[in-house]
Amino acid sequence: MNDAEIRKHIESLVEEEHRLLEHGERGRLDDADRERLDSISVQLDRYWDLMRQRRARRDAGQDPGVSHIRSEEVVEHYRQ
């Protein structure tokens, strides 16, 4: 996946997240919607992490193509 594809995927997830949040503001979120929001949040964290990896490798003169998407367990336990 290249940077443009990753960004497009992130944008798609953000759009879906916004639709669900707007739906929720109207009081129409069900359990499946809440689960999907949680899933989107994790996926966004993972893809943003991938973008940061690629940028760091590129800045260090390394191949960004060797970056990989990390597991939920790794990404969700980062300290902010």
N, CA, C and O atoms as a Maestro MAE file, in Angstrom:
{
 s_m_m2io_version
 :::
 2.0.0
}

f_m_ct {
 s_m_title
 :::
 protein
 m_atom[320] {
  # First column is atom index #
  i_m_mmod_type
  r_m_x_coord
  r_m_y_coord
  r_m_z_coord
  i_m_residue_number
  s_m_chain_name
  s_m_pdb_residue_name
  s_m_pdb_atom_name
  i_m_atomic_number
  :::
  1 25 0.842 -1.172 0.000 1 A "MET " " N  " 7
  2 3 0.000 0.000 0.000 1 A "MET " " CA " 6
  3 2 0.893 1.243 0.000 1 A "MET " " C  " 6
  4 15 1.823 1.339 0.802 1 A "MET " " O  " 8
  5 25 0.621 2.173 -0.876 2 A "ASN " " N  " 7
  6 3 1.402 3.401 -0.891 2 A "ASN " " CA " 6
  7 2 0.697 4.483 -0.069 2 A "ASN " " C  " 6
  8 15 -0.417 4.279 0.414 2 A "ASN " " O  " 8
  9 25 1.360 5.638 0.083 3 A "ASP " " N  " 7
  10 3 0.810 6.705 0.924 3 A "ASP " " CA " 6
  11 2 -0.570 7.158 0.460 3 A "ASP " " C  " 6
  12 15 -1.457 7.378 1.284 3 A "ASP " " O  " 8
  13 25 -0.756 7.297 -0.832 4 A "ALA " " N  " 7
  14 3 -2.043 7.756 -1.358 4 A "ALA " " CA " 6
  15 2 -3.151 6.758 -1.026 4 A "ALA " " C  " 6
  16 15 -4.254 7.157 -0.652 4 A "ALA " " O  " 8
  17 25 -2.866 5.477 -1.159 5 A "GLU " " N  " 7
  18 3 -3.868 4.450 -0.839 5 A "GLU " " CA " 6
  19 2 -4.182 4.441 0.654 5 A "GLU " " C  " 6
  20 15 -5.334 4.271 1.054 5 A "GLU " " O  " 8
  21 25 -3.167 4.623 1.458 6 A "ILE " " N  " 7
  22 3 -3.376 4.658 2.918 6 A "ILE " " CA " 6
  23 2 -4.234 5.863 3.280 6 A "ILE " " C  " 6
  24 15 -5.190 5.741 4.046 6 A "ILE " " O  " 8
  25 25 -3.893 7.029 2.732 7 A "ARG " " N  " 7
  26 3 -4.686 8.236 3.006 7 A "ARG " " CA " 6
  27 2 -6.134 8.062 2.565 7 A "ARG " " C  " 6
  28 15 -7.056 8.466 3.274 7 A "ARG " " O  " 8
  29 25 -6.334 7.460 1.391 8 A "LYS " " N  " 7
  30 3 -7.695 7.240 0.886 8 A "LYS " " CA " 6
  31 2 -8.469 6.323 1.842 8 A "LYS " " C  " 6
  32 15 -9.648 6.553 2.113 8 A "LYS " " O  " 8
  33 25 -7.804 5.295 2.344 9 A "HIS " " N  " 7
  34 3 -8.457 4.386 3.284 9 A "HIS " " CA " 6
  35 2 -8.805 5.121 4.587 9 A "HIS " " C  " 6
  36 15 -9.892 4.937 5.135 9 A "HIS " " O  " 8
  37 25 -7.889 5.940 5.073 10 A "ILE " " N  " 7
  38 3 -8.147 6.731 6.286 10 A "ILE " " CA " 6
  39 2 -9.334 7.657 6.057 10 A "ILE " " C  " 6
  40 15 -10.225 7.743 6.903 10 A "ILE " " O  " 8
  41 25 -9.356 8.341 4.935 11 A "GLU " " N  " 7
  42 3 -10.463 9.251 4.628 11 A "GLU " " CA " 6
  43 2 -11.788 8.511 4.587 11 A "GLU " " C  " 6
  44 15 -12.800 9.021 5.069 11 A "GLU " " O  " 8
  45 25 -11.793 7.325 4.022 12 A "SER " " N  " 7
  46 3 -13.006 6.515 3.953 12 A "SER " " CA " 6
  47 2 -13.493 6.142 5.354 12 A "SER " " C  " 6
  48 15 -14.686 6.214 5.648 12 A "SER " " O  " 8
  49 25 -12.559 5.744 6.203 13 A "LEU " " N  " 7
  50 3 -12.920 5.400 7.584 13 A "LEU " " CA " 6
  51 2 -13.450 6.618 8.333 13 A "LEU " " C  " 6
  52 15 -14.421 6.507 9.082 13 A "LEU " " O  " 8
  53 25 -12.833 7.765 8.143 14 A "VAL " " N  " 7
  54 3 -13.274 8.996 8.807 14 A "VAL " " CA " 6
  55 2 -14.681 9.371 8.351 14 A "VAL " " C  " 6
  56 15 -15.510 9.771 9.168 14 A "VAL " " O  " 8
  57 25 -14.954 9.248 7.061 15 A "GLU " " N  " 7
  58 3 -16.294 9.545 6.548 15 A "GLU " " CA " 6
  59 2 -17.334 8.627 7.186 15 A "GLU " " C  " 6
  60 15 -18.400 9.080 7.603 15 A "GLU " " O  " 8
  61 25 -17.015 7.336 7.258 16 A "GLU " " N  " 7
  62 3 -17.946 6.394 7.876 16 A "GLU " " CA " 6
  63 2 -18.137 6.721 9.354 16 A "GLU " " C  " 6
  64 15 -19.254 6.667 9.869 16 A "GLU " " O  " 8
  65 25 -17.054 7.056 10.023 17 A "GLU " " N  " 7
  66 3 -17.132 7.417 11.441 17 A "GLU " " CA " 6
  67 2 -18.044 8.627 11.631 17 A "GLU " " C  " 6
  68 15 -18.880 8.635 12.535 17 A "GLU " " O  " 8
  69 25 -17.891 9.638 10.796 18 A "HIS " " N  " 7
  70 3 -18.721 10.837 10.903 18 A "HIS " " CA " 6
  71 2 -20.194 10.527 10.655 18 A "HIS " " C  " 6
  72 15 -21.069 11.051 11.345 18 A "HIS " " O  " 8
  73 25 -20.464 9.673 9.668 19 A "ARG " " N  " 7
  74 3 -21.867 9.287 9.409 19 A "ARG " " CA " 6
  75 2 -22.472 8.607 10.633 19 A "ARG " " C  " 6
  76 15 -23.600 8.904 11.027 19 A "ARG " " O  " 8
  77 25 -21.714 7.698 11.226 20 A "LEU " " N  " 7
  78 3 -22.226 6.999 12.406 20 A "LEU " " CA " 6
  79 2 -22.402 7.952 13.582 20 A "LEU " " C  " 6
  80 15 -23.388 7.854 14.313 20 A "LEU " " O  " 8
  81 25 -21.460 8.872 13.773 21 A "LEU " " N  " 7
  82 3 -21.578 9.829 14.873 21 A "LEU " " CA " 6
  83 2 -22.786 10.743 14.685 21 A "LEU " " C  " 6
  84 15 -23.494 11.048 15.645 21 A "LEU " " O  " 8
  85 25 -23.021 11.179 13.450 22 A "GLU " " N  " 7
  86 3 -24.204 11.999 13.168 22 A "GLU " " CA " 6
  87 2 -25.474 11.192 13.439 22 A "GLU " " C  " 6
  88 15 -26.447 11.704 13.993 22 A "GLU " " O  " 8
  89 25 -25.444 9.948 13.045 23 A "HIS " " N  " 7
  90 3 -26.576 9.052 13.300 23 A "HIS " " CA " 6
  91 2 -26.807 8.949 14.807 23 A "HIS " " C  " 6
  92 15 -27.946 8.973 15.272 23 A "HIS " " O  " 8
  93 25 -25.734 8.836 15.549 24 A "GLY " " N  " 7
  94 3 -25.820 8.726 17.000 24 A "GLY " " CA " 6
  95 2 -26.348 9.980 17.659 24 A "GLY " " C  " 6
  96 15 -27.030 9.901 18.681 24 A "GLY " " O  " 8
  97 25 -26.045 11.142 17.092 25 A "GLU " " N  " 7
  98 3 -26.554 12.398 17.639 25 A "GLU " " CA " 6
  99 2 -28.070 12.465 17.545 25 A "GLU " " C  " 6
  100 15 -28.715 13.198 18.294 25 A "GLU " " O  " 8
  101 25 -28.623 11.708 16.637 26 A "ARG " " N  " 7
  102 3 -30.084 11.653 16.482 26 A "ARG " " CA " 6
  103 2 -30.693 10.531 17.325 26 A "ARG " " C  " 6
  104 15 -31.895 10.274 17.267 26 A "ARG " " O  " 8
  105 25 -29.838 9.871 18.108 27 A "GLY " " N  " 7
  106 3 -30.321 8.810 18.985 27 A "GLY " " CA " 6
  107 2 -30.615 7.512 18.275 27 A "GLY " " C  " 6
  108 15 -31.448 6.733 18.739 27 A "GLY " " O  " 8
  109 25 -29.955 7.258 17.165 28 A "ARG " " N  " 7
  110 3 -30.280 6.083 16.365 28 A "ARG " " CA " 6
  111 2 -29.158 5.052 16.305 28 A "ARG " " C  " 6
  112 15 -29.153 4.210 15.406 28 A "ARG " " O  " 8
  113 25 -28.221 5.094 17.225 29 A "LEU " " N  " 7
  114 3 -27.142 4.105 17.218 29 A "LEU " " CA " 6
  115 2 -27.585 2.832 17.918 29 A "LEU " " C  " 6
  116 15 -28.100 2.873 19.035 29 A "LEU " " O  " 8
  117 25 -27.385 1.722 17.266 30 A "ASP " " N  " 7
  118 3 -27.660 0.447 17.911 30 A "ASP " " CA " 6
  119 2 -26.332 -0.197 18.310 30 A "ASP " " C  " 6
  120 15 -25.266 0.382 18.100 30 A "ASP " " O  " 8
  121 25 -26.405 -1.376 18.877 31 A "ASP " " N  " 7
  122 3 -25.187 -2.041 19.341 31 A "ASP " " CA " 6
  123 2 -24.206 -2.312 18.204 31 A "ASP " " C  " 6
  124 15 -22.995 -2.195 18.389 31 A "ASP " " O  " 8
  125 25 -24.717 -2.671 17.042 32 A "ALA " " N  " 7
  126 3 -23.841 -2.930 15.892 32 A "ALA " " CA " 6
  127 2 -23.121 -1.649 15.467 32 A "ALA " " C  " 6
  128 15 -21.945 -1.689 15.105 32 A "ALA " " O  " 8
  129 25 -23.822 -0.517 15.509 33 A "ASP " " N  " 7
  130 3 -23.205 0.765 15.170 33 A "ASP " " CA " 6
  131 2 -22.102 1.120 16.171 33 A "ASP " " C  " 6
  132 15 -21.040 1.603 15.779 33 A "ASP " " O  " 8
  133 25 -22.350 0.885 17.437 34 A "ARG " " N  " 7
  134 3 -21.340 1.164 18.463 34 A "ARG " " CA " 6
  135 2 -20.102 0.281 18.262 34 A "ARG " " C  " 6
  136 15 -18.968 0.744 18.385 34 A "ARG " " O  " 8
  137 25 -20.341 -0.984 17.954 35 A "GLU " " N  " 7
  138 3 -19.226 -1.894 17.672 35 A "GLU " " CA " 6
  139 2 -18.434 -1.418 16.459 35 A "GLU " " C  " 6
  140 15 -17.203 -1.454 16.457 35 A "GLU " " O  " 8
  141 25 -19.142 -0.977 15.438 36 A "ARG " " N  " 7
  142 3 -18.472 -0.497 14.235 36 A "ARG " " CA " 6
  143 2 -17.647 0.755 14.537 36 A "ARG " " C  " 6
  144 15 -16.530 0.896 14.039 36 A "ARG " " O  " 8
  145 25 -18.188 1.660 15.349 37 A "LEU " " N  " 7
  146 3 -17.428 2.846 15.742 37 A "LEU " " CA " 6
  147 2 -16.145 2.474 16.470 37 A "LEU " " C  " 6
  148 15 -15.087 3.052 16.219 37 A "LEU " " O  " 8
  149 25 -16.246 1.512 17.366 38 A "ASP " " N  " 7
  150 3 -15.053 1.040 18.081 38 A "ASP " " CA " 6
  151 2 -14.038 0.456 17.102 38 A "ASP " " C  " 6
  152 15 -12.841 0.722 17.204 38 A "ASP " " O  " 8
  153 25 -14.523 -0.337 16.161 39 A "SER " " N  " 7
  154 3 -13.653 -0.950 15.163 39 A "SER " " CA " 6
  155 2 -12.975 0.109 14.292 39 A "SER " " C  " 6
  156 15 -11.784 0.011 13.998 39 A "SER " " O  " 8
  157 25 -13.735 1.108 13.888 40 A "ILE " " N  " 7
  158 3 -13.185 2.187 13.070 40 A "ILE " " CA " 6
  159 2 -12.094 2.926 13.834 40 A "ILE " " C  " 6
  160 15 -11.048 3.249 13.271 40 A "ILE " " O  " 8
  161 25 -12.332 3.188 15.094 41 A "SER " " N  " 7
  162 3 -11.346 3.882 15.922 41 A "SER " " CA " 6
  163 2 -10.020 3.128 15.946 41 A "SER " " C  " 6
  164 15 -8.954 3.726 15.802 41 A "SER " " O  " 8
  165 25 -10.093 1.825 16.127 42 A "VAL " " N  " 7
  166 3 -8.887 0.997 16.154 42 A "VAL " " CA " 6
  167 2 -8.212 0.988 14.790 42 A "VAL " " C  " 6
  168 15 -6.991 1.115 14.697 42 A "VAL " " O  " 8
  169 25 -8.996 0.838 13.741 43 A "GLN " " N  " 7
  170 3 -8.422 0.824 12.393 43 A "GLN " " CA " 6
  171 2 -7.735 2.146 12.068 43 A "GLN " " C  " 6
  172 15 -6.661 2.163 11.468 43 A "GLN " " O  " 8
  173 25 -8.362 3.257 12.468 44 A "LEU " " N  " 7
  174 3 -7.739 4.557 12.234 44 A "LEU " " CA " 6
  175 2 -6.405 4.654 12.962 44 A "LEU " " C  " 6
  176 15 -5.422 5.130 12.395 44 A "LEU " " O  " 8
  177 25 -6.364 4.211 14.198 45 A "ASP " " N  " 7
  178 3 -5.100 4.223 14.949 45 A "ASP " " CA " 6
  179 2 -4.035 3.415 14.219 45 A "ASP " " C  " 6
  180 15 -2.884 3.842 14.126 45 A "ASP " " O  " 8
  181 25 -4.412 2.255 13.705 46 A "ARG " " N  " 7
  182 3 -3.457 1.383 13.024 46 A "ARG " " CA " 6
  183 2 -2.941 2.013 11.728 46 A "ARG " " C  " 6
  184 15 -1.749 1.940 11.430 46 A "ARG " " O  " 8
  185 25 -3.843 2.633 10.957 47 A "TYR " " N  " 7
  186 3 -3.417 3.229 9.694 47 A "TYR " " CA " 6
  187 2 -2.638 4.526 9.902 47 A "TYR " " C  " 6
  188 15 -1.711 4.808 9.142 47 A "TYR " " O  " 8
  189 25 -2.994 5.322 10.916 48 A "TRP " " N  " 7
  190 3 -2.179 6.496 11.227 48 A "TRP " " CA " 6
  191 2 -0.794 6.063 11.672 48 A "TRP " " C  " 6
  192 15 0.199 6.698 11.317 48 A "TRP " " O  " 8
  193 25 -0.718 4.994 12.441 49 A "ASP " " N  " 7
  194 3 0.577 4.458 12.854 49 A "ASP " " CA " 6
  195 2 1.399 4.054 11.635 49 A "ASP " " C  " 6
  196 15 2.599 4.323 11.578 49 A "ASP " " O  " 8
  197 25 0.767 3.417 10.673 50 A "LEU " " N  " 7
  198 3 1.462 3.015 9.453 50 A "LEU " " CA " 6
  199 2 1.999 4.242 8.713 50 A "LEU " " C  " 6
  200 15 3.130 4.229 8.227 50 A "LEU " " O  " 8
  201 25 1.197 5.292 8.629 51 A "MET " " N  " 7
  202 3 1.665 6.517 7.972 51 A "MET " " CA " 6
  203 2 2.869 7.096 8.715 51 A "MET " " C  " 6
  204 15 3.827 7.541 8.083 51 A "MET " " O  " 8
  205 25 2.830 7.096 10.042 52 A "ARG " " N  " 7
  206 3 3.961 7.610 10.822 52 A "ARG " " CA " 6
  207 2 5.215 6.759 10.597 52 A "ARG " " C  " 6
  208 15 6.319 7.289 10.477 52 A "ARG " " O  " 8
  209 25 5.033 5.443 10.542 53 A "GLN " " N  " 7
  210 3 6.174 4.562 10.265 53 A "GLN " " CA " 6
  211 2 6.805 4.907 8.920 53 A "GLN " " C  " 6
  212 15 8.023 5.043 8.805 53 A "GLN " " O  " 8
  213 25 5.960 5.045 7.913 54 A "ARG " " N  " 7
  214 3 6.452 5.323 6.560 54 A "ARG " " CA " 6
  215 2 7.189 6.665 6.521 54 A "ARG " " C  " 6
  216 15 8.252 6.778 5.912 54 A "ARG " " O  " 8
  217 25 6.618 7.676 7.173 55 A "ARG " " N  " 7
  218 3 7.244 8.998 7.198 55 A "ARG " " CA " 6
  219 2 8.600 8.939 7.911 55 A "ARG " " C  " 6
  220 15 9.577 9.526 7.447 55 A "ARG " " O  " 8
  221 25 8.649 8.233 9.031 56 A "ALA " " N  " 7
  222 3 9.904 8.117 9.781 56 A "ALA " " CA " 6
  223 2 10.972 7.407 8.958 56 A "ALA " " C  " 6
  224 15 12.126 7.833 8.941 56 A "ALA " " O  " 8
  225 25 10.600 6.339 8.285 57 A "ARG " " N  " 7
  226 3 11.566 5.621 7.442 57 A "ARG " " CA " 6
  227 2 12.056 6.509 6.298 57 A "ARG " " C  " 6
  228 15 13.247 6.545 5.991 57 A "ARG " " O  " 8
  229 25 11.126 7.216 5.680 58 A "ARG " " N  " 7
  230 3 11.495 8.091 4.573 58 A "ARG " " CA " 6
  231 2 12.452 9.181 5.078 58 A "ARG " " C  " 6
  232 15 13.463 9.463 4.436 58 A "ARG " " O  " 8
  233 25 12.132 9.795 6.232 59 A "ASP " " N  " 7
  234 3 12.978 10.846 6.802 59 A "ASP " " CA " 6
  235 2 14.364 10.328 7.171 59 A "ASP " " C  " 6
  236 15 15.334 11.085 7.160 59 A "ASP " " O  " 8
  237 25 14.459 9.041 7.498 60 A "ALA " " N  " 7
  238 3 15.742 8.434 7.867 60 A "ALA " " CA " 6
  239 2 16.482 7.879 6.652 60 A "ALA " " C  " 6
  240 15 17.531 7.253 6.797 60 A "ALA " " O  " 8
  241 25 15.941 8.106 5.458 61 A "GLY " " N  " 7
  242 3 16.582 7.623 4.248 61 A "GLY " " CA " 6
  243 2 16.383 6.136 4.012 61 A "GLY " " C  " 6
  244 15 17.128 5.515 3.253 61 A "GLY " " O  " 8
  245 25 15.380 5.567 4.662 62 A "GLN " " N  " 7
  246 3 15.094 4.142 4.513 62 A "GLN " " CA " 6
  247 2 13.872 3.948 3.617 62 A "GLN " " C  " 6
  248 15 13.160 4.900 3.296 62 A "GLN " " O  " 8
  249 25 13.648 2.710 3.226 63 A "ASP " " N  " 7
  250 3 12.531 2.357 2.355 63 A "ASP " " CA " 6
  251 2 11.226 2.330 3.153 63 A "ASP " " C  " 6
  252 15 11.072 1.495 4.045 63 A "ASP " " O  " 8
  253 25 10.285 3.230 2.849 64 A "PRO " " N  " 7
  254 3 9.010 3.222 3.563 64 A "PRO " " CA " 6
  255 2 8.162 1.993 3.238 64 A "PRO " " C  " 6
  256 15 7.231 1.654 3.970 64 A "PRO " " O  " 8
  257 25 8.497 1.333 2.133 65 A "GLY " " N  " 7
  258 3 7.737 0.164 1.698 65 A "GLY " " CA " 6
  259 2 7.852 -1.031 2.617 65 A "GLY " " C  " 6
  260 15 7.044 -1.956 2.529 65 A "GLY " " O  " 8
  261 25 8.841 -1.031 3.498 66 A "VAL " " N  " 7
  262 3 8.978 -2.160 4.421 66 A "VAL " " CA " 6
  263 2 8.145 -1.954 5.689 66 A "VAL " " C  " 6
  264 15 8.090 -2.836 6.546 66 A "VAL " " O  " 8
  265 25 7.505 -0.801 5.808 67 A "SER " " N  " 7
  266 3 6.617 -0.555 6.949 67 A "SER " " CA " 6
  267 2 5.438 -1.508 6.873 67 A "SER " " C  " 6
  268 15 5.036 -1.931 5.788 67 A "SER " " O  " 8
  269 25 4.899 -1.836 8.006 68 A "HIS " " N  " 7
  270 3 3.758 -2.755 8.028 68 A "HIS " " CA " 6
  271 2 2.739 -2.295 9.057 68 A "HIS " " C  " 6
  272 15 3.065 -1.610 10.027 68 A "HIS " " O  " 8
  273 25 1.514 -2.686 8.821 69 A "ILE " " N  " 7
  274 3 0.456 -2.340 9.757 69 A "ILE " " CA " 6
  275 2 0.617 -3.204 11.006 69 A "ILE " " C  " 6
  276 15 0.731 -4.428 10.933 69 A "ILE " " O  " 8
  277 25 0.622 -2.533 12.140 70 A "ARG " " N  " 7
  278 3 0.829 -3.243 13.400 70 A "ARG " " CA " 6
  279 2 -0.503 -3.725 13.957 70 A "ARG " " C  " 6
  280 15 -1.569 -3.230 13.592 70 A "ARG " " O  " 8
  281 25 -0.413 -4.694 14.843 71 A "SER " " N  " 7
  282 3 -1.616 -5.283 15.417 71 A "SER " " CA " 6
  283 2 -2.343 -4.295 16.324 71 A "SER " " C  " 6
  284 15 -1.766 -3.321 16.807 71 A "SER " " O  " 8
  285 25 -3.589 -4.570 16.534 72 A "GLU " " N  " 7
  286 3 -4.404 -3.761 17.446 72 A "GLU " " CA " 6
  287 2 -3.772 -3.728 18.833 72 A "GLU " " C  " 6
  288 15 -3.733 -2.683 19.483 72 A "GLU " " O  " 8
  289 25 -3.283 -4.871 19.276 73 A "GLU " " N  " 7
  290 3 -2.713 -4.960 20.619 73 A "GLU " " CA " 6
  291 2 -1.521 -4.022 20.779 73 A "GLU " " C  " 6
  292 15 -1.347 -3.415 21.836 73 A "GLU " " O  " 8
  293 25 -0.713 -3.901 19.753 74 A "VAL " " N  " 7
  294 3 0.457 -3.019 19.812 74 A "VAL " " CA " 6
  295 2 0.019 -1.556 19.776 74 A "VAL " " C  " 6
  296 15 0.406 -0.768 20.639 74 A "VAL " " O  " 8
  297 25 -0.770 -1.201 18.796 75 A "VAL " " N  " 7
  298 3 -1.141 0.186 18.576 75 A "VAL " " CA " 6
  299 2 -2.005 0.733 19.710 75 A "VAL " " C  " 6
  300 15 -1.832 1.882 20.116 75 A "VAL " " O  " 8
  301 25 -2.906 -0.051 20.210 76 A "GLU " " N  " 7
  302 3 -3.814 0.431 21.242 76 A "GLU " " CA " 6
  303 2 -3.151 0.592 22.612 76 A "GLU " " C  " 6
  304 15 -3.755 1.143 23.532 76 A "GLU " " O  " 8
  305 25 -1.935 0.123 22.746 77 A "HIS " " N  " 7
  306 3 -1.259 0.265 24.032 77 A "HIS " " CA " 6
  307 2 -0.168 1.319 24.016 77 A "HIS " " C  " 6
  308 15 0.606 1.421 24.968 77 A "HIS " " O  " 8
  309 25 -0.093 2.105 22.950 78 A "TYR " " N  " 7
  310 3 0.852 3.214 22.909 78 A "TYR " " CA " 6
  311 2 0.435 4.251 23.930 78 A "TYR " " C  " 6
  312 15 -0.754 4.433 24.192 78 A "TYR " " O  " 8
  313 25 1.388 4.913 24.491 79 A "ARG " " N  " 7
  314 3 1.086 6.048 25.378 79 A "ARG " " CA " 6
  315 2 0.966 7.296 24.536 79 A "ARG " " C  " 6
  316 15 1.748 7.517 23.611 79 A "ARG " " O  " 8
  317 25 -0.003 8.097 24.861 80 A "GLN " " N  " 7
  318 3 -0.214 9.352 24.123 80 A "GLN " " CA " 6
  319 2 0.612 10.455 24.729 80 A "GLN " " C  " 6
  320 15 0.573 11.589 24.250 80 A "GLN " " O  " 8
  :::
 }
 m_bond[319] {
  # First column is bond index #
  i_m_from
  i_m_to
  i_m_order
  :::
  1 1 2 1
  2 2 3 1
  3 3 4 2
  4 3 5 1
  5 5 6 1
  6 6 7 1
  7 7 8 2
  8 7 9 1
  9 9 10 1
  10 10 11 1
  11 11 12 2
  12 11 13 1
  13 13 14 1
  14 14 15 1
  15 15 16 2
  16 15 17 1
  17 17 18 1
  18 18 19 1
  19 19 20 2
  20 19 21 1
  21 21 22 1
  22 22 23 1
  23 23 24 2
  24 23 25 1
  25 25 26 1
  26 26 27 1
  27 27 28 2
  28 27 29 1
  29 29 30 1
  30 30 31 1
  31 31 32 2
  32 31 33 1
  33 33 34 1
  34 34 35 1
  35 35 36 2
  36 35 37 1
  37 37 38 1
  38 38 39 1
  39 39 40 2
  40 39 41 1
  41 41 42 1
  42 42 43 1
  43 43 44 2
  44 43 45 1
  45 45 46 1
  46 46 47 1
  47 47 48 2
  48 47 49 1
  49 49 50 1
  50 50 51 1
  51 51 52 2
  52 51 53 1
  53 53 54 1
  54 54 55 1
  55 55 56 2
  56 55 57 1
  57 57 58 1
  58 58 59 1
  59 59 60 2
  60 59 61 1
  61 61 62 1
  62 62 63 1
  63 63 64 2
  64 63 65 1
  65 65 66 1
  66 66 67 1
  67 67 68 2
  68 67 69 1
  69 69 70 1
  70 70 71 1
  71 71 72 2
  72 71 73 1
  73 73 74 1
  74 74 75 1
  75 75 76 2
  76 75 77 1
  77 77 78 1
  78 78 79 1
  79 79 80 2
  80 79 81 1
  81 81 82 1
  82 82 83 1
  83 83 84 2
  84 83 85 1
  85 85 86 1
  86 86 87 1
  87 87 88 2
  88 87 89 1
  89 89 90 1
  90 90 91 1
  91 91 92 2
  92 91 93 1
  93 93 94 1
  94 94 95 1
  95 95 96 2
  96 95 97 1
  97 97 98 1
  98 98 99 1
  99 99 100 2
  100 99 101 1
  101 101 102 1
  102 102 103 1
  103 103 104 2
  104 103 105 1
  105 105 106 1
  106 106 107 1
  107 107 108 2
  108 107 109 1
  109 109 110 1
  110 110 111 1
  111 111 112 2
  112 111 113 1
  113 113 114 1
  114 114 115 1
  115 115 116 2
  116 115 117 1
  117 117 118 1
  118 118 119 1
  119 119 120 2
  120 119 121 1
  121 121 122 1
  122 122 123 1
  123 123 124 2
  124 123 125 1
  125 125 126 1
  126 126 127 1
  127 127 128 2
  128 127 129 1
  129 129 130 1
  130 130 131 1
  131 131 132 2
  132 131 133 1
  133 133 134 1
  134 134 135 1
  135 135 136 2
  136 135 137 1
  137 137 138 1
  138 138 139 1
  139 139 140 2
  140 139 141 1
  141 141 142 1
  142 142 143 1
  143 143 144 2
  144 143 145 1
  145 145 146 1
  146 146 147 1
  147 147 148 2
  148 147 149 1
  149 149 150 1
  150 150 151 1
  151 151 152 2
  152 151 153 1
  153 153 154 1
  154 154 155 1
  155 155 156 2
  156 155 157 1
  157 157 158 1
  158 158 159 1
  159 159 160 2
  160 159 161 1
  161 161 162 1
  162 162 163 1
  163 163 164 2
  164 163 165 1
  165 165 166 1
  166 166 167 1
  167 167 168 2
  168 167 169 1
  169 169 170 1
  170 170 171 1
  171 171 172 2
  172 171 173 1
  173 173 174 1
  174 174 175 1
  175 175 176 2
  176 175 177 1
  177 177 178 1
  178 178 179 1
  179 179 180 2
  180 179 181 1
  181 181 182 1
  182 182 183 1
  183 183 184 2
  184 183 185 1
  185 185 186 1
  186 186 187 1
  187 187 188 2
  188 187 189 1
  189 189 190 1
  190 190 191 1
  191 191 192 2
  192 191 193 1
  193 193 194 1
  194 194 195 1
  195 195 196 2
  196 195 197 1
  197 197 198 1
  198 198 199 1
  199 199 200 2
  200 199 201 1
  201 201 202 1
  202 202 203 1
  203 203 204 2
  204 203 205 1
  205 205 206 1
  206 206 207 1
  207 207 208 2
  208 207 209 1
  209 209 210 1
  210 210 211 1
  211 211 212 2
  212 211 213 1
  213 213 214 1
  214 214 215 1
  215 215 216 2
  216 215 217 1
  217 217 218 1
  218 218 219 1
  219 219 220 2
  220 219 221 1
  221 221 222 1
  222 222 223 1
  223 223 224 2
  224 223 225 1
  225 225 226 1
  226 226 227 1
  227 227 228 2
  228 227 229 1
  229 229 230 1
  230 230 231 1
  231 231 232 2
  232 231 233 1
  233 233 234 1
  234 234 235 1
  235 235 236 2
  236 235 237 1
  237 237 238 1
  238 238 239 1
  239 239 240 2
  240 239 241 1
  241 241 242 1
  242 242 243 1
  243 243 244 2
  244 243 245 1
  245 245 246 1
  246 246 247 1
  247 247 248 2
  248 247 249 1
  249 249 250 1
  250 250 251 1
  251 251 252 2
  252 251 253 1
  253 253 254 1
  254 254 255 1
  255 255 256 2
  256 255 257 1
  257 257 258 1
  258 258 259 1
  259 259 260 2
  260 259 261 1
  261 261 262 1
  262 262 263 1
  263 263 264 2
  264 263 265 1
  265 265 266 1
  266 266 267 1
  267 267 268 2
  268 267 269 1
  269 269 270 1
  270 270 271 1
  271 271 272 2
  272 271 273 1
  273 273 274 1
  274 274 275 1
  275 275 276 2
  276 275 277 1
  277 277 278 1
  278 278 279 1
  279 279 280 2
  280 279 281 1
  281 281 282 1
  282 282 283 1
  283 283 284 2
  284 283 285 1
  285 285 286 1
  286 286 287 1
  287 287 288 2
  288 287 289 1
  289 289 290 1
  290 290 291 1
  291 291 292 2
  292 291 293 1
  293 293 294 1
  294 294 295 1
  295 295 296 2
  296 295 297 1
  297 297 298 1
  298 298 299 1
  299 299 300 2
  300 299 301 1
  301 301 302 1
  302 302 303 1
  303 303 304 2
  304 303 305 1
  305 305 306 1
  306 306 307 1
  307 307 308 2
  308 307 309 1
  309 309 310 1
  310 310 311 1
  311 311 312 2
  312 311 313 1
  313 313 314 1
  314 314 315 1
  315 315 316 2
  316 315 317 1
  317 317 318 1
  318 318 319 1
  319 319 320 2
  :::
 }
}
